[in-house]
Amino acid sequence: MTTVTAINADEGAGLYALSHLDALESEAVHIFREVAGEFERPVILFSGGKDSIVMLHLALKAFAPAAVPFSLLHVDTGHNFPEVIAYRDNAVARHGLRLHVASVQEFIDDGRLRERPDGTRNPLQTVPLLDAIEKNRFDAVFGGGRRDEEKARAKERVFSLRDEFGGWDPRRQRPELWQLYNGRHSPGEHVRVFPLSNWTELDVWQYIAREKIDLPEIYYAHEREVFRRGGMWLAPGEWGGPKDGETVERRMVRYRTVGDMSCTGAVESDAVTIEQVIDEIAASRLTERGATRADDKLSEAAMEDRKREGYF
């Protein structure tokens, strides 16, 4: 429900101000509708993580009571959390959506990709993603990236032009004054679109609370087997963890962000309700990716290097 606040009469008669969540929601809905009117074959990246869940919720709102005019795309590493995959499939069935799955495992099996020595597959998602974009002729790809997550994402525009190889060149970014978005692109190019660019992690959780959006249970504190590596609590699995000398323990943890099991760390937490999660995030001084994503710690420019190659 949209919240409006009357402005003092001295500031202007008959004027009303949206709450900050309503302003963010309105901006995102505008972006979805803009893309629907400007592009021919958009697709929403949907992993079953909280940001893609909020993005789908906004898309449903943007076009209600009509159906969402986009399909969904998930780049499946094969090392996903089972709870997240179950949520993904239930959401697709509940809303009657079409889901495209680009499988990293298939690319490994047929030799187009090689398994990394460290077992992580997040960096391997780029090739299947670009293949799916080219094969399905997607010209706009919605992603759930936010500027508060990481410094490379902080300097990316809402409409982010990608070249014919899927690469991102910061020098080719376009101005977006007054929320005017330029989606022009040459044949073979496409545009990544980020409706949540101006949201923070706290905004996302406050919106989830307000809209009563269900999430996979791993976002709330639960007891799980984990082991310590690189300063993070990782979940054991077929991807290759733990190694010799790494001890598996049972701890109360939750996940702030969800990706490949091999590089997504849990945080120790007792936040079992959404109100407790919001309080925990408000007190945190580390971004979710900075605290829990090993793939972003490979180098100082790990995310930007991957984005230049075509990553999300």
N, C-alpha and C positions, 0 to 999 in steps of 0.2 A: 504494500500500500504506500502510495506516495505521500510524503510529509511536507507540508508547506508551513512557513512561519511568516506571520505578518511583520512587515518592516515598520519601524516607528514612523509616525505621520510626518515628523520633521525631515525624514529621509526621502519621502516621496509617497504621496497618497495612492492607495490602491495597489501597491507593489508587494509581491510575495517572494520569498527566497526558498529554494529547495534545500533540503538537508544535504550533507555532503555525500551520503550514500545514494540519494535520489539523483544528484547531479552526475555521479559516476555511472549509475545505471542508465540515465538518459543519454549520456555520451556513447556508451557501449551499444545501446539499441540503435542510435543514429548510425553508428559505424556498420552494424549488420545490415541495416536497410540501404545504406549507401552502396555497399558491396553488392547486394542483391540487384540493385538497379544499374550497376556499372560493369559487372563481370558476367561471363556466360557460364562458367563451371567452377564455382567456389566449393571448397570443402573445409570441414572443421576437423582439426587434429584433436582426437579424443582418446585419452589413455585411461580414463577412470580416476585420474588424480583430481585434487580439489579445484585447481584452476580451470581445467577443462570441463569439470562438472558445472562450475559457475558460468562458464562461457556458454555451455549448452542451455542452461536455465535462462540466460539472457536472450539467446536465439529463439527459444520457445516463446518468450514474452514478446519479442520484437515482431513476430508474425502471427501470434494468436488472434483469432481462433483458427487460422489456416495452419497447415503443416509447415515445418521448417523446410525451406526450398534447397537445402544443402544435404549432402551425404556426409558421413564421418570417415576419418582415416586414422588408423592406429598403426604405428611402426612397432611391431612386437619383437622384443629382444629374445623372447623365449626364457628369460630369467625374471619374469614379473612376479609380483606378490599375488598369490591365488585370490586373495580377497578383492584385489583391485580388478582382476580379469572377470571375476563373477559379477562385480558391480557394473563393469562395462557392458557385459552381455545382457544383464537385466535392464539397464537403461535403454539399450537399443531396442529390445523387445517391447518395453513399456511404451515407448514413444513411436514405435513403428518406423524406425529409421533404417537407412541402409549403411552398413559398415564395410569399409574396405580395410583389409589387414595386409600390411607389408611385412613379411616375416624375415627377420635377420637369419634365423636358422636355415631357411631355404637357400639364402645366398651363400651361407657357409657350406651347405651340403653340395651345391652344384659348382663350388669353386670360385664364385665371384667375390667372396670375402674369406679372410682367414681369421681364425680365432686369435685373440690377443694373448700374450703370455700371462698377463695379469688376470685374465678371465672376464674382465669387464666388457660389456657389449654396447654401452651407451655411445661411444664414439663410432661404432659400426652402423648406427642407424641412418647415417647420411645417405649412403648409396641406395638402400631400399626406399627411403623417402623420395629421393629424386627420381628413381625409377617409377614409383607409383604416380608421381606428379606428371611425368612425361607420358606414361602409358594411358592414363585417364584424362589427359589434356586439361588438368586443373589449372586455372589461370589466377586464382586467388586462394590462398591457404591461410585459414585462421589459426593462430597459435595463442596459447595462454601466457606468454611471456609478459613479465612486468618489469618496469624500470628499476624498482627497488631491489631486485633480486641479485643483480650482478652488473659490474661496470660496463661490459660490452652491451648489455641490454639497455643500460641507462642512456646510451647515446643513439639508440635506434628509433626511427620514426614509427608512427602507427601504421602507415602504409610503407612497407619496406621493399623496394624493388630488388629482385634477384635476376641475375643475368641468365643466359642460355645454359650455363652449367650449374645453376642454382646458387652461385656464389653471391656474397654480400660485399659491396664496396661502400664504406662509409662516405666516400667522396661523392657518390651519386645520389645521396639522400636529398629529398625535396622538402622545401618549406611547407609547413602545415598551419599557416596563419588562419585564425578565425574558424578552425575546424573544417577547412576546405582541403579535401584529399584528392591527390592526383594519382589515378590508377592507370595512366597510360603506360603501355609496355609494348615492346616489339615482339614479333613472332618468336616463340621459343623461350621468352622471358616469362616470369610470373611475379606476383606480388604477395608477400607475407603480410598478414593483417593482424594487429594486436589490440583487440578491444579493451584489454585490461591493462594497457600500458601505464596508465596514471593511477592505478590502484596500488595499495600496499598490502602486505600480508595481513595486517590488522584489518584493513578495509574488507578484504575477502572474507575473513572470519566473522566480522560483524554483519556482513551481508548474508552469509550462510545462516547466522542466528536469526536475523530478521525474517528471511524468506523461508525458514524451517526446511532447509535443503539437507537431505540425507547424504552421508558420506560413508566410504568404506570404514570399517571399525578400526583399522590400524592408525587412523588419525587421532584416536583417543588412547589414553593409557591402558595398557594391557600387559600381562606377563608373557614374555617371549624368550626363547633361547637366542643368545647373541654372543659374539666374541669381539675382542678389542683389536683394532688394526688402524694405524695411522691416526690415533686419537678419536676414532669413531666406533660406535657399536654397530657391527654388521650382522646380518642374519645368515646362518649357515645354509648351504644349498648345493645343488648340482653344479653351480658355476665354479666351484673349486675352493670354497672356504669351509672350515678353517684350515690353516696350514699347521705343520708341526710347530709346537710351542705356543699355539693360540688356543686358549682354554675357553670352552663354551660354558656360559653361565645363564641362569634364568634371572631376568630383571624386569622391573616395571618400566616400560618404555612406550613411546609413541613416535609417529613419523610426522615431521613437519612438511616434507615434500616426498613424492613417490616417483622412483625411476627404476632402473635396473637394480636388482637385489645386490649385485656385486659392488655397487658404488654408492648406494643410498644408506646413510647411517641413521640410526634411531637416536632419540634423545631420552635420557632418563626423565621420567615425568610421573606425576600422580594425577594429572588432569583428565578426569573421566567424563566431564561434562563440557559443553561448549563454552559455558561461562568461565570455567576454570582454564580452558585453552586460551581464551581471549585475554584473561589476566596474565597468563604465562607469557604470551607473545608481547603484550604491552610492556612487560618488564625486561624482555630480551634485548641485548645489544649486538647480537649477531644475526645477519640475514639467514634465511632458511637454507639457501644454497651454500653460503659460507660455512655454516655449522655442520651440514650433513651430506655434502656431495663431494666424494673423492675425485670424480672426473673433472671437477673445476680446480683441483689442486695440482694437476699435472704440470702446470706452468702458470706464470703470472697472466699470460694472455690465452689460456686454454680455451675459454668460451669464444673469444673473438676469432681465434684461429679456426675453430670448428665452424663458426658462422660464415666465414669467408669461403669455406668449402661446401656450404649448403645446409649446415645443421639448422635446427629449429630457430 
